[in-house]
Amino acid sequence: MTPRRVVITGIGAFTPIGKSAPDFWNSLISGKSGAKTIERFDTTGFATTFAAYINDYDQSKYFDRREGRRLDDVQQYALIAAEEAILDSKIDLDAINKDRVAVIVGSGIGGMRTFYEQSVSFHEKGPRGVSPFFIPMLIPDLVPGHISIKYGFRGPNYCVVSACATGSNNIGAAYDAIRYGQTDMAITGGSEAPVTRVGITGFNALKAMSTRNDDPETASRPFDKDRDGFVLGEGSGIFFLEELEAAQKRGARIYGEIVGYGFSSDAYHITAPDPEGGGVMLAMNSALQSAGITPEDVDHINMHGTSTPLGDVAETNSIKKVFGDHAKKINLNSTKSMTGHTLGAAGAIESVASLLAIYHGLIPPTINIFNQDPECDLNYTANEAEARDITYALNNAFGFGGHNTTLVFKKYQD
């Protein structure tokens, strides 16, 4: 069959800088940081005492008491963002064939809070202290499972787990499912809730996170000479995808379309990026080829840009190798400067940012660039949003284990 065009007609976002897609977008373009001192639990003795987490979260606004107790935060965030995306699409759920709706949503880690709390309960109370909902609240595949059950979607239902590339891998899988006729619509994206005691201390043990405890809001500094590691974040980003002709037929608002992707592996190290950038370049080149475009067609790249000393330089150098002289003409950014690193949700949340940048013709800034690293010598849209008509935008997301993803989004043209 001829591959079908795939468009985005609904967006949901539940993030540290906005509990809805419009609030998220407004915070992005205004350069708002979501990092703050942790008040959720005691951080005495922690090397890092802050994170970009969702504060003032009252689950009773979204779930009844019984339901909330049976859902880990990672599942709650995904359900909230999925509901927003579905409502935003204005799809009539009673008029569609639910056998043809996929739910492909991932989490890089799953129910981390549940794992910690149930481990403590087992230690204190023994086997009887473990909840019968421990495993369903823990495993990543229950993130899409709960969405499928809530809405009765009976199409493909699964998750891809690839660390911080998870969200993008799931979007690519959903794109293919519609493109090649396996399904007609899809809920897709990523969710993560790692801001827990073991989440913070685990990444501290890797020496991966910023320890700028005296100034959390400026701690995430992608491409800045004084960056000292990433800021842990949490949240969910969800798309409602449709086959183009069906979306046109029902008069849906179309934010943009997905036109390609590239996936690759560094095959280098479990946590460090390949300094030569071979895997990252392969992902970007594959994405360009998949979309049928040239490097000169690209206007914007939402970079992985974690604010780590090695990662930002390696990604910058890979972009220069792939795009040549055109690299200096691209508006780059890292929205992790505001949201922190949301791990398995990163590719999805940043895809939302990329798509809305196309839709609004406005590129969110990379905040906290005070002293730009000479080795990071491209245009990172520093500190202030910039208007630009965008036809093609790329989103990069990379994960521990050497997973590399690049998604290609295009301005919708009938």
Sequence and secondary structure as in RCSB ss.txt:
>XXXX:A:sequence
MTPRRVVITGIGAFTPIGKSAPDFWNSLISGKSGAKTIERFDTTGFATTFAAYINDYDQSKYFDRREGRRLDDVQ
QYALIAAEEAILDSKIDLDAINKDRVAVIVGSGIGGMRTFYEQSVSFHEKGPRGVSPFFIPMLIPDLVPGHISIK
YGFRGPNYCVVSACATGSNNIGAAYDAIRYGQTDMAITGGSEAPVTRVGITGFNALKAMSTRNDDPETASRPFDK
DRDGFVLGEGSGIFFLEELEAAQKRGARIYGEIVGYGFSSDAYHITAPDPEGGGVMLAMNSALQSAGITPEDVDH
INMHGTSTPLGDVAETNSIKKVFGDHAKKINLNSTKSMTGHTLGAAGAIESVASLLAIYHGLIPPTINIFNQDPE
CDLNYTANEAEARDITYALNNAFGFGGHNTTLVFKKYQD
>XXXX:A:secstr
     EEEEEEEEEBTTBSSHHHHHHHHHHT   EEE  SS  TT S  EEE   S  GGGTS HHHHHTS HHH
HHHHHHHHHHHHHHT  TTSS GGGEEEEEE SS  HHHHHHHHHHHHHH GGGS TTHHHHH TTHHHHHHHHH
HT  S EE    GGGHHHHHHHHHHHHHHTTS SEEEEEEEE   SHHHHHHHHHTT B   TT GGG   TTBT
T   B BB EEEEEEEEEHHHHHHTT    EEEEEEEEEE  S SSS  TT HHHHHHHHHHHHHHT  GGG  E
EE    S HHHHHHHHHHHHHHHGGGGGGSEEE THHHH B GGGHHHHHHHHHHHHHHHTEE  B   SSB TT
  S   BSS EE   SEEEEEEEETTTEEEEEEEE    
